[in-house]
Amino acid sequence: MSAAAMVVALATEGAFGWPDRLFRTIGHPVSWIGRLINHMDQRFNLPEDSPAQKRSWGRITLAIVLATAILPTALIAAILPDGLIGILLTGLFAAPLVASRSMYSHVTDVAAPLKAGDLAAARIAVARIVGRNPDALDTEGIARASIESLAENTSDGIVAPVFWGVLFGLPGIAAYKAINTADSMIAHKNERHIDFGRSAASLDDIANWVPARLTAMLFSVVQPNPVRALTVTFRDATTHRSPNAGWPEAAMAGALDVCLSGPRLYPEGPSDDPFLNEDAPDPTPADIDRALHLYLRAVGLLAALLIVIAIL
């Protein structure tokens, strides 16, 4: 049932997304989780606490956030009917937690002004999807940042939620989104969050281990040269500073035959990251379109695999 429901979720979110009017009225499930995390961060992450105290409060915060995500969805799952109606309703409830349409839209919003030569508008658009300083990015840097974000967020925003949704239904997908949102908000390696967000970062690494590698395989096999993509993936993925993000990013670099990652500037300071597929050319605005086409094929293959699982 869960695999079929995830197909419904992918199709629903891909077709309709989360309407702006609805967002302005009630927000979004992820923003609800985010508000809770922010409240806990402001309330319990106190500068005067010791590192050990911050780690303890971080674990308590993560437990509360997980309970808040899991308990209501477990109750909903328990009262949903079996059969086709149950599959459809589960998919509809899960759809907001799968970002297939929104991810595509965000990256398209970067590509359009960049291809038109409007660097200022492209920097504004790319700042919505990456954490690095957009003012330091030139045309190639913006293209690189948007393609990397597309690769990583295909794993975090689509493959991982679907993976955990297949395994554990609505509570699984909700728990994953809670973990991933906590990681994005409180797992920064700065003075404020290095201890408070440690548990969130560790659990996010665990939750994304399989999905990141599955995403890399999806990217690698849906384009004409899977051998090149897989070669770059297995050669370069483990050089990335993240134990998971390097897999989809390296696969994307190999699939497009472009150079990704490398040094970048964040608000908290520079990061001297190694390049992925270093000998390949820098990405261009046209490569963003190629990446989006690859993304659509990968999501299509994921949906096909889900249908096979549901039938079996």
C-alpha positions in Angstrom: 0.0 0.0 0.0 2.8 2.5 0.9 4.5 2.2 -2.5 1.3 2.8 -4.3 0.5 5.7 -2.0 3.9 7.3 -2.7 3.2 7.1 -6.5 0.0 9.1 -5.7 2.0 11.6 -3.6 4.6 12.1 -6.4 1.9 12.6 -9.0 -0.2 14.9 -6.8 2.7 17.2 -5.8 4.1 17.1 -9.3 0.8 18.2 -10.8 -0.4 20.7 -8.3 2.4 21.5 -5.8 1.3 23.5 -2.8 -0.7 26.5 -4.0 0.6 30.0 -3.0 -2.9 31.0 -1.7 -2.9 28.0 0.6 0.6 28.7 1.8 -0.4 32.3 2.6 -3.4 31.1 4.5 -2.2 28.2 6.6 1.5 27.8 5.7 2.9 24.4 4.8 3.5 21.2 6.9 7.3 21.8 6.7 6.9 25.4 7.8 4.8 24.2 10.7 7.7 21.9 11.7 10.1 24.7 11.1 8.3 27.1 13.5 8.4 24.5 16.2 12.2 23.9 15.7 12.8 27.7 15.7 10.8 28.0 19.0 12.8 25.2 20.6 16.1 26.7 19.3 15.2 30.2 20.8 13.9 28.7 24.0 16.5 26.0 24.8 19.7 26.8 22.9 21.1 29.3 25.5 24.6 30.9 25.0 25.4 30.4 28.7 24.9 26.7 28.6 27.9 24.3 28.4 28.5 22.2 25.3 27.2 19.2 27.1 24.0 21.0 28.1 23.5 22.2 24.6 23.8 18.7 23.2 21.3 17.4 25.8 18.8 20.2 24.9 19.4 19.4 21.2 18.5 15.8 21.8 15.3 16.8 23.7 14.4 19.2 20.9 14.8 16.5 18.3 12.7 14.1 20.3 9.9 16.6 20.7 9.9 17.5 17.0 9.9 13.8 16.0 7.0 13.1 18.4 5.1 16.1 17.0 5.5 14.8 13.5 4.9 11.1 14.1 2.0 10.9 16.5 -0.6 12.8 14.4 0.4 11.0 11.2 0.3 7.6 13.0 -3.2 8.4 14.2 -4.3 9.5 10.7 -2.7 6.3 9.2 -4.6 4.2 11.8 -8.0 5.5 10.9 -7.6 5.5 7.1 -9.5 2.7 5.3 -7.8 -0.1 3.4 -7.9 -0.6 -0.3 -7.9 2.0 -3.1 -9.5 4.8 -0.9 -6.8 4.3 1.7 -4.0 4.5 -0.9 -5.4 7.7 -2.4 -5.9 9.4 0.9 -2.4 8.3 2.1 -0.9 9.7 -1.0 -2.8 13.0 -0.7 -1.6 13.4 2.9 1.9 12.6 1.9 2.1 14.8 -1.2 3.1 18.0 0.6 6.1 16.2 2.0 7.5 15.4 -1.4 9.0 18.4 -3.2 9.0 17.2 -6.9 7.3 20.3 -8.4 8.7 22.9 -6.1 12.3 21.8 -6.6 11.9 22.0 -10.4 10.3 25.4 -10.1 13.0 26.8 -7.9 15.8 25.7 -10.3 13.9 27.0 -13.3 13.6 30.3 -11.6 17.4 30.5 -11.6 17.9 29.2 -15.1 15.6 31.8 -16.8 17.3 35.0 -15.7 20.8 33.4 -16.0 20.2 32.5 -19.6 19.0 36.0 -20.2 22.1 37.5 -18.8 20.4 39.0 -15.7 23.0 38.1 -13.1 21.3 40.1 -10.3 18.0 38.3 -10.7 19.8 34.9 -10.9 21.6 35.6 -7.7 18.3 36.4 -5.9 16.8 33.2 -7.2 19.7 31.0 -6.3 19.9 32.5 -2.8 16.5 30.8 -2.2 17.9 27.3 -2.7 21.6 27.5 -1.5 23.3 28.7 1.6 26.4 30.2 0.1 26.9 33.9 -0.5 25.2 34.7 -3.8 27.1 38.0 -4.3 30.3 36.0 -4.7 28.9 33.9 -7.6 29.5 34.5 -11.3 27.6 32.9 -14.1 29.4 29.6 -13.8 29.1 29.7 -10.0 25.4 30.3 -10.1 25.0 27.4 -12.6 27.1 25.2 -10.4 25.2 26.1 -7.2 21.8 25.5 -8.8 22.8 22.1 -10.3 24.3 21.0 -7.0 21.2 22.0 -5.1 19.0 20.1 -7.6 21.1 17.0 -7.2 21.2 17.1 -3.4 17.6 18.0 -3.0 16.5 15.3 -5.3 17.7 13.0 -2.6 16.6 15.1 0.4 13.3 16.3 -1.0 12.1 13.4 -3.1 13.9 10.1 -2.9 14.4 10.1 0.9 10.8 11.0 1.8 9.5 8.4 -0.6 11.9 5.8 0.7 10.8 6.3 4.3 7.2 6.6 3.2 7.4 3.2 1.4 8.9 1.6 4.6 6.7 3.2 7.2 3.9 5.0 5.6 2.8 8.5 6.7 4.7 8.3 10.0 7.8 7.4 8.1 7.7 10.3 5.6 6.7 12.8 8.4 9.5 11.6 10.6 12.0 12.0 7.8 10.9 15.6 7.0 11.1 16.5 10.7 14.7 15.2 10.8 15.7 16.9 7.6 14.1 20.2 8.5 15.9 20.1 11.9 19.2 19.4 10.1 18.7 22.4 7.8 17.8 24.7 10.6 20.0 23.8 13.6 22.8 21.6 12.4 25.1 24.4 11.2 28.7 24.2 12.0 28.8 27.5 13.8 29.3 28.5 17.4 25.5 28.6 18.1 24.6 25.2 16.6 27.7 23.0 16.6 26.5 21.3 19.8 22.8 22.0 19.9 22.3 20.6 16.4 24.7 17.6 16.6 22.0 15.0 17.2 19.9 16.4 14.3 23.0 16.3 12.0 23.9 12.7 13.0 20.3 11.4 12.5 20.0 13.2 9.2 23.2 11.5 8.0 21.7 8.1 8.9 18.3 8.8 7.4 19.9 9.9 4.1 22.5 7.2 3.7 20.5 4.8 1.5 18.5 7.5 -0.3 21.6 9.5 -1.3 23.1 6.4 -2.9 19.8 5.4 -4.6 19.6 8.9 -6.0 23.1 8.6 -7.5 22.1 5.3 -9.1 18.9 6.9 -10.6 20.9 9.8 -12.1 23.5 7.4 -13.5 21.2 5.0 -15.3 18.8 7.5 -16.9 21.3 9.1 -19.3 23.3 7.8 -22.3 26.7 7.1 -20.5 26.0 5.4 -17.2 29.6 4.0 -17.0 31.0 7.6 -16.9 28.5 8.7 -14.3 29.1 5.7 -12.1 32.9 6.1 -12.5 32.8 9.7 -11.3 30.3 8.8 -8.6 32.4 6.0 -7.0 35.7 8.0 -7.5 34.6 11.4 -6.2 31.5 11.0 -3.9 33.5 10.2 -0.8 35.7 13.3 -1.2 32.7 15.5 -0.4 32.5 17.0 3.0 29.1 15.5 3.4 28.8 11.7 3.8 25.7 11.7 1.6 25.4 14.8 -0.6 28.5 13.8 -2.5 26.7 10.8 -4.0 24.0 12.6 -6.0 26.2 15.5 -6.7 29.0 13.3 -8.1 26.5 11.3 -10.1 25.1 14.6 -11.6 28.6 15.8 -12.4 29.4 12.6 -14.2 26.1 12.4 -16.0 26.4 15.9 -17.3 30.2 15.8 -17.7 30.6 19.0 -15.8 32.7 20.0 -12.8 30.8 20.6 -9.6 31.4 21.5 -5.9 34.8 23.1 -5.1 35.6 26.0 -2.8 32.7 28.3 -1.9 31.8 31.1 0.5 29.2 30.7 3.2 28.0 33.4 5.6 30.0 31.7 8.4 33.2 31.7 6.2 34.9 29.9 3.3 34.8 26.2 2.7 37.6 24.7 0.7 35.8 21.7 -0.8 37.3 19.5 -3.5 35.9 19.5 -7.0 33.7 16.7 -8.3 34.7 15.6 -11.8 37.5 18.1 -11.7 38.8 17.7 -15.2 35.4 18.4 -16.8 34.4 22.0 -17.9 32.5 24.3 -15.6 28.7 24.2 -16.0 26.9 26.8 -18.1 23.4 28.1 -18.0 22.4 25.5 -20.7 23.6 22.8 -18.3 20.9 23.7 -15.8 18.3 22.7 -18.5 20.2 19.4 -19.0 20.2 18.8 -15.3 16.4 19.5 -15.1 15.8 17.0 -17.9 18.0 14.5 -16.0 16.0 15.2 -12.9 12.7 14.5 -14.6 13.9 11.2 -16.0 15.2 10.2 -12.6 11.9 11.0 -10.9 10.1 9.1 -13.7 12.3 6.1 -13.1 11.6 6.3 -9.3 7.9 6.4 -10.0 8.2 3.3 -12.3 10.1 1.4 -9.6 7.4 2.3 -7.1 4.7 1.0 -9.4 6.6 -2.3 -9.8 7.0 -2.6 -6.0 3.3 -1.9 -5.6 2.4 -4.6 -8.1 4.7 -7.1 -6.6 
